[in-house]
Amino acid sequence: MTTTTVDKAGPTRARPKYGSMKRDRAWALRWSYFFLSLFAFFFLIPPIYMFITSLKTSAEISAAKNPWWVFNPTLSNYVELLTSPAYIGFFKNSAIVSVSVVIITMLIAIPAAFALSRMRFWGSATLATGVFLTYLIPETLLFLPLFKMFAVFHELTGIQLLNRWWVLLVVYPTLTVPFCTWIMIGYFASIPKELDEAAIIDGASWLQTLTRVFVPVALPGIIAATIFAFTVSWAQFLYPIAFTTSIDQLVLPVGIITTLIKGDVFNWGQIMTGALLGAAPPLIIYAFLMDYYIAGLTAGATKG
């Protein structure tokens, strides 16, 4: 329904009533919930299937019965993995590598982003774009040159980096630093310039301005970059499988595949269990810090 109004400067015109607007809004919400439900359905099927499989014995999995039902549920897969020294070692290596890479990444990305976003100099904009473009280079093109570089380094110095978990502390930042720097550039650029100008007028150095003004204000962006660096380090597969081979040097993603797949025999129950346990730390981090992550990515995508 519409109501008719008369404009003093012109002829009669129609104006829609609020009832039609409410109906349009209701339909928009229904379609939104429909597509969100569809999205959730497709993305929740894999972890649900993994959880169901993790509760089955190898015999039940091989029996090829209903894959979506557990006839004889058991926690033996969880017990075996959580009491396995090898799996605990994989988990410990992943935790040490991920936390160390996060620290290294933040120590490089935060000062670099601050310099590129606030300390304007010739070529800073081009350099900032170049930093992000380096992230777009796939690691499948980089691991062979890196492997050769580490071999040459060993020949020249006698220091063996290959087949050591700490080699990952060198290669992982090539993935995390560019993107984290880009996120922080956008977040630092969204901070009013009056803050750093006031700090400089008060006699603060650039380092003091960064640590005492920008870091507290840009905390959501820093958290977003930290979450990204941790997730990439925790889930990376190609570099660990290329640079580490010994069981005691493997991280979790490679360790699961290496020890639980022997030839053409797949221990699917423990593989699914290990994958679920390995996904727990990033999932917990996202659950508690998702708002900061979204805020940081949004600022990085719209500013700078």
C-alpha positions as CSV (number, residue, x, y, z in Angstrom):
1,M,0.0,0.0,0.0
2,T,1.0,3.6,-0.6
3,T,-0.1,6.9,0.6
4,T,-0.4,10.0,-1.5
5,T,1.2,13.3,-0.6
6,V,1.0,16.7,-2.3
7,D,4.1,18.6,-2.9
8,K,3.6,22.4,-3.0
9,A,6.1,22.7,-5.8
10,G,4.8,19.8,-7.9
11,P,2.1,17.2,-8.6
12,T,0.9,14.4,-6.4
13,R,3.5,11.6,-5.7
14,A,3.4,8.2,-4.0
15,R,5.4,7.1,-1.0
16,P,5.7,3.5,0.2
17,K,4.5,2.6,3.6
18,Y,6.7,1.1,6.3
19,G,4.9,-2.2,6.0
20,S,6.5,-3.0,2.7
21,M,9.9,-2.1,4.0
22,K,9.5,-4.4,6.9
23,R,8.5,-7.2,4.6
24,D,11.5,-6.6,2.4
25,R,13.8,-6.7,5.4
26,A,12.2,-9.9,6.7
27,W,12.8,-11.6,3.3
28,A,16.4,-10.3,3.2
29,L,16.9,-11.8,6.7
30,R,15.4,-15.1,5.6
31,W,17.7,-15.4,2.6
32,S,20.7,-14.4,4.7
33,Y,19.9,-17.2,7.2
34,F,19.4,-19.6,4.4
35,F,22.8,-19.0,2.8
36,L,24.5,-18.9,6.2
37,S,23.0,-22.2,7.1
38,L,24.1,-23.6,3.7
39,F,27.6,-22.3,4.3
40,A,27.8,-23.7,7.8
41,F,26.4,-27.1,6.6
42,F,29.1,-27.6,3.9
43,F,32.0,-26.4,6.1
44,L,31.0,-28.4,9.2
45,I,30.6,-31.7,7.4
46,P,34.4,-32.4,7.2
47,P,35.2,-31.8,10.9
48,I,32.0,-33.8,11.9
49,Y,33.1,-36.7,9.7
50,M,36.6,-36.5,11.1
51,F,35.2,-36.6,14.7
52,I,33.0,-39.6,13.9
53,T,35.9,-41.5,12.3
54,S,38.2,-40.7,15.2
55,L,35.8,-42.7,17.5
56,K,36.0,-45.8,15.3
57,T,38.4,-48.7,15.4
58,S,40.4,-49.7,12.4
59,A,38.2,-52.8,12.0
60,E,35.0,-50.8,11.9
61,I,36.5,-48.3,9.4
62,S,37.6,-51.2,7.2
63,A,34.1,-52.8,7.4
64,A,32.7,-50.0,5.2
65,K,29.5,-49.7,7.1
66,N,27.5,-46.5,7.5
67,P,30.3,-43.9,7.6
68,W,28.2,-41.4,9.5
69,W,27.5,-43.7,12.5
70,V,29.7,-45.2,15.2
71,F,28.5,-48.7,16.1
72,N,31.2,-49.3,18.8
73,P,32.6,-45.9,19.9
74,T,36.0,-45.9,21.5
75,L,38.6,-43.4,22.7
76,S,41.5,-45.7,22.0
77,N,42.8,-43.4,19.1
78,Y,42.9,-40.4,21.5
79,V,44.6,-42.4,24.2
80,E,47.2,-43.9,21.9
81,L,48.2,-40.5,20.4
82,L,48.2,-38.6,23.7
83,T,50.4,-41.2,25.2
84,S,52.7,-41.5,22.2
85,P,56.2,-39.9,22.7
86,A,56.4,-39.2,19.0
87,Y,53.1,-37.3,18.8
88,I,53.9,-35.3,21.9
89,G,57.3,-34.4,20.3
90,F,55.5,-33.3,17.1
91,F,53.2,-31.1,19.2
92,K,56.0,-29.6,21.2
93,N,58.0,-28.9,18.0
94,S,55.0,-27.2,16.4
95,A,54.4,-25.1,19.5
96,I,58.0,-24.0,19.8
97,V,58.3,-23.1,16.1
98,S,54.9,-21.3,16.0
99,V,55.5,-19.2,19.1
100,S,59.1,-18.3,18.0
101,V,58.0,-17.4,14.4
102,V,55.3,-15.1,15.9
103,I,57.8,-13.3,18.0
104,I,60.3,-13.0,15.1
105,T,57.5,-11.8,12.8
106,M,56.2,-9.2,15.2
107,L,59.7,-7.8,15.9
108,I,60.2,-7.3,12.1
109,A,56.7,-6.4,10.9
110,I,55.7,-3.8,13.5
111,P,58.8,-1.5,13.1
112,A,58.7,-2.0,9.3
113,A,55.0,-1.2,9.1
114,F,55.5,1.9,11.3
115,A,58.3,3.2,9.1
116,L,56.4,2.6,5.9
117,S,53.2,4.1,7.1
118,R,54.3,7.1,9.2
119,M,58.0,7.9,8.4
120,R,57.3,9.0,4.9
121,F,60.4,8.8,2.6
122,W,61.1,8.5,-1.1
123,G,59.8,5.2,-2.4
124,S,57.9,4.2,0.8
125,A,54.6,3.6,-1.0
126,T,56.3,1.4,-3.7
127,L,58.2,-0.5,-1.0
128,A,55.0,-1.1,0.9
129,T,53.4,-2.5,-2.2
130,G,56.4,-4.6,-2.9
131,V,56.4,-6.1,0.6
132,F,52.9,-7.3,0.1
133,L,53.6,-8.7,-3.4
134,T,56.3,-10.9,-2.0
135,Y,53.6,-12.7,0.0
136,L,51.9,-13.7,-3.3
137,I,54.9,-15.7,-4.4
138,P,54.0,-19.4,-3.7
139,E,56.3,-21.4,-1.5
140,T,56.3,-24.1,-4.2
141,L,58.6,-21.8,-6.2
142,L,60.8,-20.9,-3.2
143,F,61.6,-24.2,-1.4
144,L,64.0,-25.4,-4.1
145,P,66.2,-22.2,-4.1
146,L,66.0,-22.1,-0.3
147,F,67.1,-25.8,-0.1
148,K,70.1,-25.0,-2.4
149,M,71.0,-21.9,-0.3
150,F,71.1,-24.0,2.9
151,A,73.2,-26.6,1.2
152,V,75.7,-24.0,0.1
153,F,75.7,-22.4,3.5
154,H,76.6,-25.8,5.0
155,E,79.5,-26.2,2.6
156,L,80.9,-22.7,3.4
157,T,80.4,-22.7,7.2
158,G,80.0,-26.3,8.2
159,I,76.7,-25.4,10.0
160,Q,73.9,-27.9,9.2
161,L,70.5,-26.3,8.9
162,L,68.7,-29.0,7.0
163,N,66.9,-31.6,9.0
164,R,66.8,-29.3,12.0
165,W,63.5,-27.9,13.3
166,W,65.1,-24.5,13.8
167,V,65.5,-24.1,10.0
168,L,61.8,-23.4,10.0
169,L,62.5,-20.2,12.0
170,V,64.4,-19.0,9.0
171,V,61.9,-20.0,6.2
172,Y,58.5,-19.4,7.9
173,P,59.0,-15.6,8.3
174,T,59.3,-15.4,4.5
175,L,55.5,-16.2,4.6
176,T,54.4,-14.3,7.7
177,V,56.4,-11.1,7.6
178,P,55.1,-9.6,4.3
179,F,51.4,-10.1,5.1
180,C,51.7,-9.1,8.7
181,T,53.6,-6.0,7.6
182,W,50.8,-5.2,5.2
183,I,48.1,-5.6,7.9
184,M,50.0,-3.3,10.3
185,I,50.6,-0.7,7.6
186,G,46.9,-0.4,7.1
187,Y,46.2,-0.2,10.8
188,F,48.9,2.3,11.5
189,A,47.7,4.5,8.6
190,S,44.2,4.6,10.2
191,I,45.6,6.2,13.4
192,P,45.2,10.0,13.5
193,K,48.5,11.8,12.7
194,E,47.9,14.2,15.6
195,L,49.0,11.4,18.0
196,D,52.5,11.0,16.6
197,E,52.8,14.8,16.0
198,A,51.9,15.5,19.6
199,A,54.4,12.8,20.8
200,I,57.2,14.3,18.7
201,I,56.4,17.8,19.9
202,D,56.7,16.5,23.5
203,G,60.2,15.3,22.7
204,A,59.5,11.6,22.1
205,S,61.7,9.8,19.6
206,W,60.3,7.6,16.8
207,L,60.9,4.5,18.9
208,Q,59.1,6.0,21.9
209,T,56.3,7.1,19.7
210,L,56.0,3.5,18.3
211,T,56.2,1.7,21.7
212,R,54.2,4.1,23.8
213,V,51.6,5.5,21.4
214,F,51.1,3.3,18.4
215,V,51.5,-0.2,19.9
216,P,48.7,0.3,22.5
217,V,46.4,2.0,20.0
218,A,47.0,-0.6,17.3
219,L,46.6,-3.6,19.6
220,P,43.7,-5.1,17.5
221,G,45.8,-5.0,14.4
222,I,48.8,-6.5,16.2
223,I,46.5,-9.3,17.5
224,A,45.2,-9.9,13.9
225,A,48.8,-10.2,12.6
226,T,49.8,-12.5,15.5
227,I,46.9,-14.8,14.8
228,F,47.8,-15.0,11.1
229,A,51.4,-15.7,11.8
230,F,50.6,-18.4,14.3
231,T,48.1,-20.1,12.0
232,V,50.5,-20.1,9.0
233,S,53.3,-21.5,11.2
234,W,51.1,-24.1,12.8
235,A,49.5,-25.4,9.6
236,Q,52.5,-25.1,7.2
237,F,53.2,-28.4,5.4
238,L,55.5,-27.9,2.4
239,Y,58.5,-26.4,4.1
240,P,58.6,-28.9,7.0
241,I,58.4,-31.9,4.7
242,A,61.1,-30.4,2.5
243,F,63.6,-29.4,5.2
244,T,63.1,-31.9,8.0
245,T,63.1,-35.7,7.8
246,S,64.1,-37.2,11.2
247,I,61.2,-38.2,13.5
248,D,62.4,-36.0,16.4
249,Q,62.6,-32.9,14.2
250,L,59.2,-33.1,12.6
251,V,56.3,-30.7,13.3
252,L,52.7,-31.9,13.7
253,P,51.3,-31.7,10.2
254,V,54.2,-33.6,8.7
255,G,54.6,-36.0,11.7
256,I,51.0,-37.2,11.4
257,I,51.4,-38.0,7.7
258,T,54.8,-39.6,8.1
259,T,54.1,-41.9,11.0
260,L,50.5,-42.8,10.5
261,I,50.7,-43.6,6.8
262,K,53.0,-46.5,6.0
263,G,53.1,-47.5,2.3
264,D,49.5,-48.0,1.2
265,V,48.2,-48.5,4.8
266,F,46.3,-45.6,6.2
267,N,45.5,-45.5,9.9
268,W,42.5,-43.4,9.3
269,G,41.3,-43.4,12.9
270,Q,44.5,-41.9,14.3
271,I,45.0,-39.6,11.3
272,M,41.6,-38.0,12.0
273,T,42.3,-37.9,15.7
274,G,45.7,-36.2,15.2
275,A,44.2,-33.7,12.8
276,L,41.4,-32.8,15.2
277,L,43.9,-32.4,18.1
278,G,46.2,-30.4,15.9
279,A,43.3,-28.1,14.9
280,A,42.4,-27.3,18.6
281,P,45.0,-24.5,19.3
282,P,44.1,-22.3,16.3
283,L,40.5,-23.0,16.9
284,I,40.7,-21.8,20.6
285,I,42.7,-18.7,19.6
286,Y,40.1,-17.8,16.9
287,A,37.2,-18.4,19.3
288,F,38.5,-15.9,21.8
289,L,40.1,-13.3,19.5
290,M,37.9,-13.3,16.4
291,D,36.7,-9.8,17.0
292,Y,40.2,-8.4,17.1
293,Y,41.2,-10.4,14.0
294,I,38.2,-9.1,12.0
295,A,38.9,-5.5,13.2
296,G,42.6,-5.8,12.2
297,L,41.9,-7.2,8.8
298,T,39.2,-4.6,8.1
299,A,41.5,-1.7,8.9
300,G,44.3,-3.2,6.8
301,A,42.0,-3.7,3.8
302,T,40.5,-0.2,3.8
303,K,43.3,2.1,5.0
304,G,46.8,2.9,3.8
